[in-house]
Amino acid sequence: MEKKPFRSSIIVDGIDRAGMRAHLKAIGLLDDELSRPFIGVVNSWNEMHPGHKHLREVAQAVKDGIRLAGGVPFEFNTVSICDGIAQGHIGMCYVLPSREVIVDSVEVVAEAQQLDGLVLIASCDKIVPAMLMAAGRLNLPAVVVTGGPMLPGKFQGRDLAIYEIREAAGLLKAGKMTPEEFKEMEENICPSAGSCAMMGTANTMSCVAEALGLTVPGCATTHAVYSRKLRQAKESGMLAVELVKKGIRPRDIVTRSSFANALTVAMALGGSTNTLLHIPAVAHEFGYTVTADDFEETSRRTPHLVNVKPSGKYTLFDFDLAGGVPALMKELGEKYLDLDARTVSGKTWREILPGFRNRDERVITPLSQPLHEQGSLAILKGNLAPEGAAVKQSAVSPTMLVHTGPARVFNSQEEAVAAMFAGKINRGDVIVIRYEGPKGGPGMREMLAATSVLMGLGLGDSTALVTDGRFSGATRGPCIGHVAPEAALGGTIGLVEEGDLITIDIPARTLTLHASEEELARRRERWVPLPPKVQSRYLRRYSQLVDSVWRGAVLKEKA
C-alpha cells in the first residue's frame, strides 16, 4: 500500500502497524478502505431526548455521504442532556458542566484514534456549542450538522412552543385555565422530535453555528422531520471528505470576522442569553476572546429583526419558511456583516446569499421596520454586578425597563418558586435568587421554573427577578441573570438583605443595590458562603476549575 497522505496514516502505514490494520479489518474494512480518509461521525443521539432522538437517521445519512465521497465513516457517541427534562430540580446542576464533558470526549476519541476529519451532529442547548468548541480545539477538518427544530405545537388554533406549557402552570394555579385545557396543551405542545420550536438556546446556537460558517447553508432551521435534513446531512458528509483532501480546517474558516457575524446574527435573531456563555467559550477554543462589551456594542448597533417566539409572534417553522439564517443575513447585508467570511461549503457569504431572499417580512422584518432598534441582549453593570449582568431586553415589557423595588431574597430557585406559588411575592418586588452560579450552584442552573411561574402568575409587568444563575432561551420578562461576581465568590448579590431597594435601568444599562459601601463592607465581614446544593465528585471538580460566566464558564487549566 502506498503511504497514506492523511493523518490516519500513523495507524495504517508500515509493517509495524499490522496489528492496527488487523483490528480495522476485524470491523469489516477492506484493504482499499485503509487508504481513504477516516472521518469520525460524532453522534449525540439519546433515547431520552426529543431533540436528539432522531439523530441515528441523520448520522446514517452523514455516513452515506462520506462513503459517496470516498471516505470511511466511524460513528461514535457522546452524551446529551435534555435541558427541558432537567428543568426545575437538582439535575440542572449537571447540564452546563456536561458541555465540557462533550468537548473532552470528542477530543479523546479523535486524538486516540487519529481521525482525519469530523462531522459533529447535535441539536440542543449545550451540545451544539460543545461541538463547535471541539471543532475549534481539535482543528481537524470538520462540518457541523444541527438536528433541526421540532414542529410547533397546536392548541385552540394557536401555534405553541414549550415555554407556554410551563407558564400555563401559573395560569392553572391562578384559575385562568381549566385542568382539562392544561392537559390538552400538554398533549399537543411537542408534536415531533427536534429542538424546541422557538428561538431558545438550542436554535439560537444552531443559527450561530451556521453564521460561523461551520454548517451547510440553511441547516439551522431545517426541521428535524424534513427530508431536507437528511440531504443536508449527506452533503455534510461529502463536504467533510473534501475538506480533508484539501487540508481545510475550522480555523481556516472561522476568523474574528466570523465571530463578529455570529454576534450580529444572534442579536438580530432575538437570541438566548445563553449565547453570552457559549460564544465566548467557542471563541476561546478558536483562539479568540469575546467579551461582555463585545455583546453590548453589537447589540446597540444591531436591529432586532426576527419576530419569533419567545420574543416575538411566530415559530421556527415560520422562520424557516421565510428563508432562515441566509435570508436574515441577506437582510442585514454588508452594512452589518462581513460577507467575505468563508464557510465549509467552500463559498463566501457573498457568493451564497444571492440564492436566498426574505420570503416573509412579517417574520424577518426589513431593516426599515425592525422589531426593535437594538439587538436582543443588554449588559447591565453596577455595584450589584461589577463584572456584568444580562437581560433579554427584547422580551421585557416597556413598563419594566426601569424599575425599583424591595429585594425578596432566596438562596435557591426552589425557595423562590415556593414563595410565588404561596402568594408571598408582591407586585413591585425584586426577586433575588443566589448561589446558583457556575461555582455556587454548582453548575449555574437555568431559572426557567422561576421565570415561567413569574410570567404565568401575571407578575411579568410588575415584578423583576435578579440571579447569579442563568435563564433558558425560553425566558421572557424582566429577568436579569449572569450576575457576577456570583454569591459563592463573595459577590455583592450574596450580601443583599430582605427589603433592600434594587434599581434596574435597562436603557441606562445599570443594576444598583441601594446600600452604602460602608454597609456592604460590614456585611462582607460577617458573610459566610453556603455549601453547594449537590455533593458530587464531578461537580466538585467542576466548581474548583470553572472560570467566570463572563469568560464563558470554561474550565481553567489550574484551580
N, C-alpha and C positions, 0 to 999 in steps of 0.2 A: 504494500500500500504506500502511495506517495505521502509525503509529510502533509498533514492536515493544516490548512492555513488559518485555523481558528484557535481560540484559547483552549478548547477542549482537546487539542492535540496532546496536551500533557497527560491525558488519561487513556489515549488510544495508540499513540505512536511509539514504536520501538519494541524490541524483543522483551525488554523488561516490563512491558505493560500487557503482557499476555493474560495475566490474571484479571486485569480490569476489562479487557476485551471479552474474556470468558464470562464475566459477570453480566456484561451487556448482552451477550448472546443468550445468556440464561433467561433474559426477559423478552427474547424474541427478535433481537436486532440481527440484520444481515450484514455481511462484510461491507456491502455498498453503503449502508446507512452509517457506518462508523466514520466515514469521511465527510458526512454532511454536518451542517450547523446543528448544535444541540440547543434547543430552546426550552427553557423552563416555563411551564404554564402554571402560574400561581393562582390557585382557586381558593377563594374564601367561602365556598359553599358550606351551608349549615342547615341542618334539617329543622331547627327550631327558630328560624329567622326568615320572616316573609321577604325581606329584601334580598336574601341570598339563596332561597330555596330552589330557584330555577337555574342556578349557575352551573350545574352539571351539563345542561344542554348547551349553554353558552361556551363552556370550556371545550366541549366536543367540536363545536363549530370553529373555535380557535385552532384546535389540533388539526382539523381538516385543512384549514388554510395554511398551516405550517407545512403539512405534507405536500399540498399542491405547489408550494414554492420551493420544495426540495430540502426542507429541514426535517429534523426529528424532534417531535414534541415529548416532553416529560412532565406530566402533570403532578403537582404536589399541593398539599393543602396547608392553610394556616387558619388561625382562629378568627371568629367574627361574632361579636356580641350584639344583640338587638337592643338598642337603647330603649325602644318602646316597652319591652318586657322588663328591662332593668329599672324603669322609672319608679320613683316614689318609695324606694326601700334601699336597704344597705347594699344591694347588688350593684347599684350605680357607682359605688366607690371603685369598682373594678373596670369601668368602661373606658375612661380616658387612659388609665395605665395600660389597657390592652393594646393601645396604639404602638407603644414601644415594643411590646412582645411580638407584634406582627412584623415590624421592621426587622427586628433581630432574627426572627425565624426565617424570613426571606434571605437575609444575608447568610445565615448558617448553611442553608441548603445550596444556594447559588455558588458560594465560595467553596464549600466542601466538595461539591461535585463538578466544579469548574465549568459551569454552563456558559454558553456563548452569548445568549440573549434571553430576554424575559418577555412574557405577556402577563400583565398583572390584572386580575379580574376582581372587582369589588363593586359594591353598591352603596354602602351606608356610612354612617357618620364618622367613625374613627378609622374605618377600613380603607376608604378612598384616600384620605391623607396619608395613612401609613404606607400604602402602595406608592404614592408619589414620593414619600420620604425614602423608601427603598430604592426607587429609580435613581434619585439623586445621590444617595450614599454609594451604591454599587457602581453606578455609571456604566452599566452594561447596556448595549443596545436594547431598547425597551419600548413597548407600547402598552398603554393602559386601556382596559375595556371596562367601562362602567355599566352596571347591570340594568339600569333604567328604572323609571318610576312605575309604581302600580297605577292602575286605572283609578279615577276618582270614585268615591262612594256616592250613593244617591239616597236621599231621604226627603220625602214630601216635596219632590220636584226640584230639590236643590243639590248641587254638587258639593261634596264634603271632602274634608281632609281630617286626618286622625286627631288633631288637636281639638276638634269640635266635640268629640265624644268626651274628652277629658273635661272640657269646660261645661258640658251638659250635666256632669255630676253636680256642679254648683246649681244649675237650673233645677235639677231634680230636688236637691236639698231645699231650695227656696220655693218649691211648689209651683214653678213655672213650666214644668214638664211632667207628664204622667209616667209612671213606671213602664207602661206599655210602649209609649213613644221612645223612651230611653232604650228599651230592649230592641225595638225596631232599628234605631240608629246604630246600635252596637252591632247588629247582624249585618248591616249593609255598608259600613263605613270603609272596610278594607276588602274590596271585591277580587283582588288578584295578588299574585306575587309582585315584588318590586319595592323600591324605596318609597317612603310615604309621599302621598300625592300633593306636595306643597313645596314652597321654597324654604325647606328646613335645611339642616346642616348637610344631610346626605346629598340632596340635589344641588345645593349651593356648591359643595366641594366637587361634585361631578362636573358642574359648569366651570369651576376653576381649573380642573384638570384639562378640560377642552380648551379653555382660554390660554393655558400654559403651552398648548401645542402638543400634548402627550397622548391625545386620543384622535381618532379619525373625526373629521368634522360632522357635527350633528349627533354624536354619540350620547351626549349627556341627557338629552330629552327624549331619545327614542325609547318608548315604553317597553317594559320587561316582556310583555306578551307579544310584541310585534315581531314578525318575521324579519323586519329590517334590522333588528338587534342581532339576529344570527348572521345576517350578511355582513354587518359591521364587524362582528367577532371574527368571521372568516377572513375578511380583508385585513384585520389587525394581525392575525397570524401570519399572513403573507408578508405584511409590512415588516414584521419582526425579523424574518429571514433576510429580507432585502437590506435592512439596517445593519445586520451582522455582516453581510457580504460587503457592504460599502464602508463599514467601520464607523458608522454614525451613532454617537452616544447621546444620552439625555443632556449632558452638559454642553454638547454642541448645539442643541436645540433651545434649551431653556437658559435665557440670559436675564440680566437685570430688567431689560425691557419687557421680557415675558412676564416677570412678576408685576411690573407696573400695569401691564394689560390685565392681568388676573385681578389685581386690586380694583381696577376701574370697573371691570365686569361685575365683580362681587357687589360693589356699591350700586351700580345701575340695576342689578337684579333685585335689590331689597334683601340681600343675603343675610345669612345667620351670623349672630355674634360669635359663633364658634370659629369663624374664619380668622378671628383675632388670635386664636390658639394655633390653628393649623397652618395658615400661610407662613407665619414666621418659622414654624418647625420645618416645613418643607424647604423654605429658603435656606435655613441653616444647613440642611443636608446637601444643598446645591452650592454652598459656599458663599451665600449672600445673607445680609441682615435686613429684615423688615421690622420696623418699629411701630409703636403706637402712633407716633407723629406721622408716619407714612400713611396709616389708615385715615387719620384725621384730615391730613392735607388732601388726600384723594377724595374723601367723602365730601369735603367742602366744595371741590371743583367739579364733581361728577353728578349729573342729574339722575334721579331715580326714575327709571323708565318702565320696569316690568311690573304689570298690575296683576300679581299672582299672590294667592294665599300664602302665609297668614297676614301679610302686609297689604294685600290687595284683594281683588274680587274673583279672579279666575284661577284655574288649576294648571298644573304642569302639563296636562293634556292639551289645554288651550295654548300654552306657551309653545309646545312642540308644533302644533298646527300653524302657529304664527311664524314659525321658522327657527325657533330655538336660539342657541347661542350665536351662530353665524349671523342670523338676522339682527340680533341685538348689536353685535359688533359692527355690522354694516351701518346700523342707525347711528352708533357712536362715531364711527368713521375716524378719519385721520386727525380730527380735532382733538380726540381723546385717546387714541390708540397708536401704537407703533405697528403699522400694517406690514412692515418688512420683517417682523418676527417670524421665525421658522416653525414648522410643525412636523410631526412624524410622517405626514403624507408626502413629504418632500417638497411641498409648496409653501410659500409665504401666505399670510392672510390677505395680502394684496392680490394674490392670484386666486385665492379660494372664494373670497366674498362676492365677486361679481355673479357667481352662480346662485346666490341666495337673495331673498327680498323679505321685507316685513309684510306678511300676509294678513295681519290683523292689528290695526293701530289702537284698538281698544285694549289689547293685551300687551303689546310693545308700543308704548306711547311714543310719538315722534319728539325729537329734540325741541321742537317749537311749543309742545304742550306736555311737559314732563309731569309725572305724578307729584313729584317734589323737586324743588330746585337743587337740593343736595342729596347725597347718597344715603344709604340706609343706616349707617352706623355713626355714632358720635362718641368721642372720647372725652370724658369729664375728669378734671383734676381739682384738687383742693386738699384741705387738711384731713379730710376723711379718706382720700385716695391720692396720696402724693405721687405714686407711680402711675396711677390712672384707674379709670373705671369705664365700663362700656354700656351703651344703651342702643337699642334698635329704634332710632328716632322716627323712622318711617311708620312705626306701628304704635306710636304714642298719640293719645287724644290731645288736640291743641290745648284743652283746658288743663293738662298736666305737664306741659312743657316747662313751666315754672311752678314749684310747689314747696311750701314749708309746712312741716308737721312734726308732731311729737314721735319720738322713737318708741317702737314696741319691739323689745329685744328678745331674740330666741337663739339658742345655741345649736339648733338643728332644724332641718326642714320639717320633720315630723311634728315638732313642738308648734311651729307656725301654722301648719295645716290644721292641727287640732284646735288651736285658738280661733282660726277663721270659722271652722265648722261649728264651734261652740258660741259663735256670735260675740266674741270678745274683742274683735277688731272694729274700730270706729272709722267712719268716713273722715278722711284727712290725715289718718295715721301714716307713719313711715315704718313699714315692717322691716326689721333688720335681722337677717339670718347669717350667722357667722360660724366659724370653724368648719367651713365647707370648702376651703381652698385646696390646691394641689397637695400641700403638706398636711394641713389640718383635718381634711376630710376623713382619711386621706383620699386623694383621687379626684377632687373637685367635681362633686356630683352636679347634675343638672337639677334645677329647681322647678321643673315643669309641673310637678304635683302642686306646688305652692302657687305658681303663676296661673295655672288653669283654674284652681279654686277661686283665686282673686278675681279673675275675669268672670267666672261662672256665677259668683255671688253678686255681680254687678258693681264691684268696687273699682273697676279699672279706670273710671273717670274721676276718682276722688282719693285713692289710696295708693301709695307707692311702695315699692319693695327694693331694698338695697342688700346686696350679699357679696361675700368673697367667693361664693360658688359661681356657677355659670348657668346658662339657660339653654334649653332646647331651641333649635331653629324655629320651632312652632310658637315660641313665646311672643306675645304681644302685650302692649300696655306699658305703664310707667315702671319698668323693671330695670334696675341698674345692677350689673354684675361685674365680675372680674376685679373687684375692689382689691387693690394691692398697695402696700404690703398686706397680706392676709392676717387674720387674727392670730393664727398659730405662730406667726413670726413677730408678734408684738405690734402689728399694725393698729392704727387708730380705731378701726372697726371693732377691735377687741376691747376697747375702752369705753364704748358707748354705753350709757346707762338709760334705763327706762325713763321716758319723759323728756330726754334731751331733744332740743329742736334741731332738725336737719333741713337744709335747703338744697333742693335740686333745681338747677338752672341750665336746661339743655341748650338754649340759644347761646348762653354765655360760656357753656362747657365747664361748669363748676359744680362741685359736690362738697358742701360745707357742713361741718358739725359745729354748732354754736356752743363751744366751750373754750375757755381761755387756755393758753399754753401752760399757765401755772396749774390750772385744774387738771389738765391732761397729764402733766408731769407727776402730780400727786397720785393720780390713778395708776400711772405706769409703775410707780414704786411698789404698789400692792398687787399688781397684775400677776396671775399665775395661769399658764396655758392649760387648757383642758386636754385630757388624754384622747387619743384617736378613737373614733367610733367603732373601728373594726380592728381586731387583733389578728393580723395576717403576716406571715413571713414575707410574702412578696410585697404587700403594700407597705410594710415597714422599710424594706429596702428602697422602694419607690419614693417614700416620703423623705428618706435621707438624701436622695440623689436629685430629686426633681427641682428644676430651676423655676424662676418667676413665671407667672402666667404671661407676662409681657415679653418674655423671651421664648414663648411657645410651649412652656412647660415641658421642655426637652429634658433628658437626663444628663446631668453633668458627669464629666469623666471621673471626678472625685467628689466625695461628700464634703 
